[in-house]
Amino acid sequence: MDKNRLFLITVTAVQGACAVFFVSDILLTIIGVQTNPIRWQTRELLEIGAAVGLTLGVVFGYLTLRRSLKRTAAAEASLRSVQMTFQEHIEDRFNAWELTAAERDVALFTIKGLSVSDIAELRETSEGTVKAQSAGIYRKAGVNNRTQLLSLFIDDLLEQDS
């Protein structure tokens, strides 16, 4: 178990114990259960300790939330950067292949995994037209089918990571 997780579990346990102390004290008073009296100094120390525990829990909870939000923002920024880079890469490939505007649309939908019928429906054209455009895309890209077309882009991503 990593240190952060252990720390969060410990803080949560301390907060839980402090909350149980306060809530049980209130409930026992409301329902009239008599408990053995303790010295007022001891009671004050227990209440101070519980209050400090709850306060520390709030502070550490806030710090953890803030750190988590920063990590999320950094991850989202990184994802946007990767998306932009990938989009630029796709555009560069399409330009190199000299695809027409219609072929670009079909190629992009194909890369996204849409079927020929779905592409035809979205583009408001026939399936035969989409198949003809796909054949032109495959020829210009030097591949034989949609799987190989997608594989070109996946290979490019894997090569860039290496």
Backbone as CSV, one residue per row, in Angstrom:
resi,resn,N_x,N_y,N_z,CA_x,CA_y,CA_z,C_x,C_y,C_z
1,MET,0.857,-1.179,0.000,0.000,0.000,0.000,0.903,1.242,0.000
2,ASP,0.629,2.173,-0.895,1.486,3.356,-0.975,1.214,4.311,0.188
3,LYS,2.135,5.247,0.392,2.064,6.165,1.533,0.820,7.052,1.486
4,ASN,0.484,7.552,0.295,-0.681,8.438,0.178,-1.967,7.737,0.586
5,ARG,-2.133,6.510,0.123,-3.346,5.752,0.456,-3.410,5.467,1.955
6,LEU,-2.292,5.070,2.539,-2.237,4.803,3.978,-2.550,6.077,4.766
7,PHE,-1.988,7.198,4.305,-2.233,8.475,4.965,-3.717,8.836,4.904
8,LEU,-4.327,8.690,3.734,-5.748,9.010,3.599,-6.621,8.099,4.460
9,ILE,-6.271,6.843,4.529,-7.030,5.911,5.378,-6.892,6.312,6.838
10,THR,-5.685,6.694,7.251,-5.455,7.111,8.638,-6.248,8.373,8.963
11,VAL,-6.195,9.372,8.093,-6.932,10.616,8.318,-8.436,10.334,8.386
12,THR,-8.919,9.494,7.495,-10.343,9.144,7.494,-10.726,8.424,8.780
13,ALA,-9.875,7.520,9.245,-10.148,6.799,10.488,-10.178,7.758,11.676
14,VAL,-9.232,8.693,11.726,-9.200,9.675,12.820,-10.460,10.537,12.772
15,GLN,-10.831,10.991,11.570,-12.050,11.791,11.439,-13.273,10.993,11.880
16,GLY,-13.321,9.739,11.486,-14.451,8.890,11.872,-14.543,8.728,13.379
17,ALA,-13.406,8.487,14.018,-13.387,8.335,15.482,-13.829,9.633,16.161
18,CYS,-13.371,10.768,15.642,-13.753,12.059,16.221,-15.254,12.307,16.049
19,ALA,-15.757,11.991,14.880,-17.184,12.176,14.625,-18.012,11.263,15.535
20,VAL,-17.563,10.016,15.696,-18.269,9.090,16.591,-18.282,9.639,18.009
21,PHE,-17.172,10.207,18.454,-17.106,10.782,19.800,-18.177,11.849,19.972
22,PHE,-18.221,12.825,19.051,-19.187,13.920,19.185,-20.624,13.445,19.036
23,VAL,-20.875,12.625,18.041,-22.248,12.167,17.794,-22.739,11.284,18.927
24,SER,-21.894,10.385,19.413,-22.331,9.513,20.510,-22.594,10.320,21.773
25,ASP,-21.784,11.334,22.026,-21.987,12.190,23.187,-23.349,12.886,23.104
26,ILE,-23.667,13.409,21.928,-24.961,14.098,21.744,-26.113,13.114,21.862
27,LEU,-26.004,11.952,21.197,-27.083,10.968,21.229,-27.327,10.433,22.642
28,LEU,-26.253,10.154,23.349,-26.409,9.651,24.717,-27.100,10.685,25.604
29,THR,-26.810,11.952,25.387,-27.466,13.017,26.149,-28.948,13.101,25.781
30,ILE,-29.256,13.015,24.479,-30.648,13.130,24.015,-31.503,11.981,24.547
31,ILE,-30.986,10.760,24.494,-31.798,9.625,24.939,-31.696,9.388,26.440
32,GLY,-30.863,10.153,27.110,-30.815,10.125,28.566,-30.018,8.987,29.157
33,VAL,-29.090,8.430,28.445,-28.259,7.351,28.972,-27.217,7.964,29.900
34,GLN,-27.140,7.412,31.082,-26.164,7.893,32.066,-24.831,7.201,31.827
35,THR,-23.797,7.953,31.805,-22.458,7.390,31.683,-21.663,7.786,32.911
36,ASN,-20.607,7.047,33.146,-19.753,7.394,34.280,-19.104,8.747,34.004
37,PRO,-19.261,9.654,34.935,-18.668,10.971,34.702,-17.144,10.884,34.689
38,ILE,-16.566,11.692,33.835,-15.113,11.788,33.804,-14.733,13.197,34.226
39,ARG,-13.514,13.353,34.612,-13.086,14.683,35.052,-13.250,15.657,33.909
40,TRP,-13.586,16.897,34.228,-13.843,17.883,33.180,-12.585,18.176,32.374
41,GLN,-11.403,18.093,32.997,-10.160,18.324,32.264,-9.956,17.243,31.192
42,THR,-10.270,16.008,31.557,-10.138,14.908,30.602,-11.124,15.073,29.453
43,ARG,-12.361,15.460,29.824,-13.393,15.678,28.799,-12.968,16.802,27.850
44,GLU,-12.429,17.882,28.392,-11.989,18.999,27.553,-10.873,18.551,26.610
45,LEU,-9.939,17.766,27.133,-8.859,17.269,26.284,-9.393,16.374,25.162
46,LEU,-10.368,15.523,25.483,-10.974,14.667,24.464,-11.676,15.509,23.391
47,GLU,-12.408,16.521,23.822,-13.108,17.371,22.860,-12.128,18.168,22.006
48,ILE,-11.077,18.674,22.622,-10.060,19.409,21.858,-9.392,18.475,20.842
49,GLY,-9.052,17.275,21.301,-8.432,16.296,20.393,-9.345,15.949,19.230
50,ALA,-10.646,15.741,19.532,-11.603,15.420,18.474,-11.756,16.584,17.510
51,ALA,-11.823,17.793,18.029,-11.952,18.974,17.172,-10.715,19.145,16.291
52,VAL,-9.545,18.945,16.877,-8.307,19.041,16.097,-8.288,17.959,15.015
53,GLY,-8.705,16.756,15.364,-8.761,15.659,14.384,-9.684,15.979,13.223
54,LEU,-10.864,16.513,13.523,-11.797,16.886,12.466,-11.232,18.024,11.614
55,THR,-10.619,18.989,12.251,-10.039,20.116,11.511,-8.912,19.647,10.606
56,LEU,-8.033,18.808,11.124,-6.954,18.268,10.295,-7.511,17.467,9.121
57,GLY,-8.574,16.731,9.364,-9.218,15.972,8.292,-9.722,16.890,7.188
58,VAL,-10.326,17.992,7.567,-10.808,18.958,6.577,-9.639,19.548,5.801
59,VAL,-8.585,19.941,6.520,-7.417,20.543,5.859,-6.773,19.542,4.902
60,PHE,-6.511,18.325,5.366,-5.877,17.334,4.502,-6.804,16.915,3.368
61,GLY,-8.086,16.861,3.629,-9.054,16.578,2.567,-8.999,17.634,1.484
62,TYR,-8.930,18.900,1.894,-8.832,19.997,0.934,-7.541,19.899,0.129
63,LEU,-6.420,19.638,0.803,-5.139,19.533,0.105,-5.145,18.371,-0.891
64,THR,-5.737,17.265,-0.504,-5.822,16.112,-1.395,-6.704,16.424,-2.594
65,LEU,-7.824,17.077,-2.353,-8.718,17.460,-3.446,-8.006,18.414,-4.399
66,ARG,-7.313,19.394,-3.858,-6.600,20.368,-4.693,-5.539,19.675,-5.552
67,ARG,-4.790,18.754,-4.954,-3.769,18.009,-5.700,-4.426,17.159,-6.791
68,SER,-5.539,16.551,-6.466,-6.255,15.731,-7.446,-6.773,16.577,-8.606
69,LEU,-7.306,17.755,-8.299,-7.793,18.646,-9.350,-6.656,19.118,-10.253
70,LYS,-5.493,19.385,-9.668,-4.330,19.786,-10.470,-3.894,18.656,-11.398
71,ARG,-3.879,17.434,-10.871,-3.500,16.285,-11.698,-4.503,16.083,-12.829
72,THR,-5.777,16.242,-12.515,-6.812,16.097,-13.538,-6.649,17.161,-14.618
73,ALA,-6.402,18.397,-14.214,-6.215,19.480,-15.183,-4.993,19.213,-16.055
74,ALA,-3.908,18.725,-15.461,-2.699,18.418,-16.228,-2.956,17.280,-17.209
75,ALA,-3.689,16.266,-16.766,-4.006,15.137,-17.651,-4.892,15.589,-18.803
76,GLU,-5.866,16.456,-18.519,-6.747,16.957,-19.574,-5.968,17.815,-20.567
77,ALA,-5.047,18.633,-20.066,-4.222,19.457,-20.957,-3.344,18.569,-21.834
78,SER,-2.788,17.535,-21.253,-1.960,16.604,-22.014,-2.790,15.895,-23.081
79,LEU,-3.994,15.490,-22.718,-4.876,14.824,-23.675,-5.232,15.763,-24.826
80,ARG,-5.539,17.030,-24.517,-5.842,17.997,-25.577,-4.649,18.164,-26.507
81,SER,-3.465,18.194,-25.946,-2.250,18.329,-26.751,-2.077,17.129,-27.678
82,VAL,-2.273,15.945,-27.136,-2.156,14.726,-27.939,-3.216,14.718,-29.037
83,GLN,-4.442,15.119,-28.691,-5.512,15.151,-29.688,-5.171,16.112,-30.818
84,MET,-4.658,17.287,-30.462,-4.295,18.266,-31.488,-3.170,17.734,-32.366
85,THR,-2.178,17.116,-31.752,-1.060,16.559,-32.499,-1.533,15.452,-33.425
86,PHE,-2.420,14.591,-32.935,-2.930,13.505,-33.759,-3.766,14.061,-34.909
87,GLN,-4.583,15.067,-34.633,-5.383,15.689,-35.683,-4.467,16.293,-36.759
88,GLU,-3.397,16.964,-36.334,-2.427,17.527,-37.286,-1.777,16.416,-38.105
89,HIS,-1.474,15.310,-37.444,-0.863,14.172,-38.138,-1.822,13.616,-39.186
90,ILE,-3.073,13.484,-38.826,-4.079,13.002,-39.781,-4.149,13.952,-40.977
91,GLU,-4.203,15.246,-40.699,-4.273,16.233,-41.781,-3.035,16.153,-42.677
92,ASP,-1.865,15.976,-42.080,-0.636,15.848,-42.870,-0.707,14.629,-43.793
93,ARG,-1.190,13.517,-43.249,-1.329,12.296,-44.066,-2.327,12.524,-45.199
94,PHE,-3.473,13.128,-44.868,-4.497,13.379,-45.886,-3.958,14.295,-46.977
95,ASN,-3.186,15.311,-46.589,-2.583,16.212,-47.577,-1.580,15.466,-48.455
96,ALA,-0.760,14.628,-47.837,0.232,13.864,-48.594,-0.452,12.921,-49.585
97,TRP,-1.579,12.383,-49.223,-2.321,11.472,-50.098,-3.178,12.229,-51.120
98,GLU,-3.248,13.549,-50.943,-4.051,14.413,-51.812,-5.512,13.960,-51.871
99,LEU,-6.101,13.762,-50.695,-7.509,13.370,-50.616,-8.411,14.566,-50.898
100,THR,-9.531,14.287,-51.550,-10.532,15.327,-51.755,-11.249,15.565,-50.437
101,ALA,-12.057,16.624,-50.389,-12.810,16.926,-49.156,-13.719,15.763,-48.775
102,ALA,-14.379,15.181,-49.773,-15.268,14.052,-49.503,-14.475,12.846,-49.006
103,GLU,-13.326,12.591,-49.617,-12.492,11.476,-49.195,-11.965,11.696,-47.778
104,ARG,-11.663,12.939,-47.440,-11.203,13.252,-46.082,-12.288,12.881,-45.059
105,ASP,-13.522,13.266,-45.368,-14.637,12.938,-44.470,-14.765,11.428,-44.305
106,VAL,-14.773,10.732,-45.431,-14.924,9.275,-45.390,-13.750,8.638,-44.647
107,ALA,-12.536,9.107,-44.925,-11.359,8.543,-44.249,-11.435,8.767,-42.744
108,LEU,-11.833,9.970,-42.334,-11.926,10.267,-40.908,-12.986,9.400,-40.234
109,PHE,-14.131,9.261,-40.880,-15.182,8.397,-40.321,-14.712,6.946,-40.269
110,THR,-13.944,6.537,-41.281,-13.426,5.168,-41.300,-12.453,4.953,-40.148
111,ILE,-11.572,5.913,-39.929,-10.607,5.823,-38.824,-11.336,5.765,-37.484
112,LYS,-12.465,6.482,-37.402,-13.247,6.464,-36.167,-14.001,5.158,-35.977
113,GLY,-14.036,4.315,-37.022,-14.641,3.001,-36.884,-16.070,2.884,-37.367
114,LEU,-16.569,3.891,-38.072,-17.937,3.827,-38.577,-18.023,2.878,-39.768
115,SER,-19.164,2.237,-39.911,-19.381,1.320,-41.028,-19.696,2.109,-42.290
116,VAL,-19.639,1.430,-43.430,-19.949,2.063,-44.710,-21.373,2.620,-44.691
117,SER,-22.306,1.848,-44.148,-23.700,2.316,-44.107,-23.855,3.527,-43.188
118,ASP,-23.143,3.528,-42.076,-23.199,4.684,-41.167,-22.626,5.931,-41.832
119,ILE,-21.505,5.750,-42.533,-20.883,6.883,-43.223,-21.818,7.415,-44.300
120,ALA,-22.429,6.514,-45.052,-23.361,6.927,-46.103,-24.524,7.707,-45.508
121,GLU,-25.037,7.239,-44.397,-26.153,7.925,-43.745,-25.736,9.309,-43.251
122,LEU,-24.589,9.405,-42.606,-24.107,10.693,-42.113,-23.831,11.682,-43.241
123,ARG,-23.293,11.181,-44.330,-22.939,12.052,-45.458,-24.105,12.228,-46.425
124,GLU,-25.203,11.558,-46.144,-26.403,11.622,-46.995,-26.066,11.283,-48.441
125,THR,-25.439,10.113,-48.585,-25.052,9.612,-49.905,-25.270,8.105,-49.925
126,SER,-25.041,7.487,-51.052,-25.261,6.041,-51.149,-24.051,5.274,-50.630
127,GLU,-24.294,4.022,-50.286,-23.194,3.166,-49.830,-22.204,2.937,-50.960
128,GLY,-22.705,2.853,-52.188,-21.819,2.672,-53.342,-20.837,3.821,-53.480
129,THR,-21.304,5.052,-53.238,-20.424,6.221,-53.303,-19.349,6.126,-52.229
130,VAL,-19.757,5.757,-51.018,-18.789,5.633,-49.921,-17.775,4.541,-50.235
131,LYS,-18.230,3.431,-50.795,-17.300,2.347,-51.156,-16.314,2.812,-52.222
132,ALA,-16.790,3.567,-53.193,-15.904,4.086,-54.248,-14.891,5.066,-53.651
133,GLN,-15.364,5.938,-52.757,-14.449,6.886,-52.106,-13.440,6.147,-51.232
134,SER,-13.898,5.115,-50.549,-12.999,4.314,-49.714,-11.924,3.657,-50.567
135,ALA,-12.317,3.121,-51.715,-11.346,2.492,-52.613,-10.293,3.513,-53.059
136,GLY,-10.717,4.730,-53.357,-9.780,5.788,-53.732,-8.835,6.129,-52.582
137,ILE,-9.375,6.177,-51.382,-8.551,6.463,-50.190,-7.510,5.370,-50.004
138,TYR,-7.940,4.113,-50.091,-7.028,2.992,-49.882,-5.922,3.005,-50.936
139,ARG,-6.285,3.303,-52.180,-5.307,3.352,-53.260,-4.276,4.451,-52.993
140,LYS,-4.755,5.634,-52.630,-3.849,6.769,-52.382,-2.967,6.531,-51.158
141,ALA,-3.501,5.814,-50.172,-2.747,5.539,-48.943,-1.834,4.328,-49.085
142,GLY,-2.030,3.560,-50.165,-1.198,2.376,-50.375,-1.579,1.208,-49.489
143,VAL,-2.878,1.113,-49.169,-3.374,-0.001,-48.348,-4.504,-0.691,-49.094
144,ASN,-4.964,-1.827,-48.543,-6.007,-2.597,-49.210,-7.374,-2.521,-48.540
145,ASN,-7.414,-2.100,-47.267,-8.702,-2.092,-46.565,-8.655,-1.159,-45.359
146,ARG,-9.808,-1.047,-44.695,-9.938,-0.125,-43.555,-9.023,-0.510,-42.394
147,THR,-8.813,-1.803,-42.195,-7.945,-2.247,-41.109,-6.515,-1.771,-41.334
148,GLN,-6.045,-1.900,-42.561,-4.688,-1.441,-42.872,-4.586,0.077,-42.777
149,LEU,-5.654,0.784,-43.159,-5.652,2.248,-43.042,-5.500,2.660,-41.580
150,LEU,-6.307,2.068,-40.720,-6.219,2.364,-39.295,-4.852,1.965,-38.739
151,SER,-4.342,0.858,-39.223,-3.042,0.368,-38.764,-1.927,1.367,-39.058
152,LEU,-2.028,2.094,-40.182,-1.023,3.122,-40.487,-0.923,4.143,-39.361
153,PHE,-2.073,4.581,-38.893,-2.088,5.609,-37.851,-1.653,5.047,-36.498
154,ILE,-2.047,3.839,-36.207,-1.626,3.211,-34.956,-0.117,3.003,-34.952
155,ASP,0.408,2.536,-36.096,1.866,2.353,-36.205,2.586,3.678,-36.013
156,ASP,2.046,4.766,-36.593,2.662,6.070,-36.426,2.695,6.484,-34.951
157,LEU,1.595,6.229,-34.234,1.549,6.574,-32.800,2.562,5.767,-32.007
158,LEU,2.648,4.484,-32.311,3.579,3.627,-31.580,5.018,3.981,-31.878
159,GLU,5.317,4.350,-33.112,6.680,4.746,-33.466,7.071,6.038,-32.792
160,GLN,6.119,6.976,-32.639,6.416,8.243,-32.012,6.686,8.077,-30.523
161,ASP,6.041,7.091,-29.889,6.245,6.845,-28.460,7.580,6.188,-28.182
162,SER,8.082,5.429,-29.139,9.318,4.665,-28.922,10.520,5.553,-28.827
